[in-house]
Amino acid sequence: SSNDKFLAVGTGNMVQLIELTSTKSPILLNVHRNDVWALLFTSDNKYIISAGEDSSIYKWDIGTQTSSLIVRTSSHIKDIAISPDNSYLIGGTEGGKLIKWMLNGEAPEEIIDEDPQNPIYSVAISHDGGLIASGDISGIVTLYDAKSSENTKIQTLTGHDARINDLKFSPNDQRLASASFD
């Protein structure tokens, strides 16, 4: 967590929540039917969001240790990112979809982009919330304008020869780092 109070670890189909200033055993959060593939804390450190091999995304309340299903999709969700204001999630799927989900539940999922031939393995949102980045199996990174109502594709970055495993924006959002199998 950004407040250095917790560490969340995906272990099999469970999320272990470890309180870093305590010697207590980890809290085990268990609702996924298969492996947990992605975890993140909300910026206020009140919730953990988990995505699993079971094509589901859950929101965990750290205080009450309860969960609520955000969505269950038709394709495995490989990675998730949350907007700086905690209003929406971005997910990349094995089916090549880049999807946006509003966390207030008021809007249906929005497919930002789709290419069934190129599963998306990594996603990121800039710290200022202006850009969305996705990285796919072919090594291509794509940038989208997160502030436009259409989430317009603005740039495609090439240079990798293999799957993009991770994407991170620098703290000032001036750079985007990408990690690949190449």
ABEGO torsion letter per residue (X at the ends): XAAGABBBBBBEABBBBBBAABABBBBBBBABABBBABBBBBAAGABBBBBBAAGBBBBBBAAAGBBBBABBBABBBABBBBBAAGABBBBBBAAGBBBBBBAAGABBBBBABBBAABBBABBBBBAAGABBBBBBAAGBBBBBBAABAAGBBABBBBGBABBBABBBBBAAGABBBBBBAX
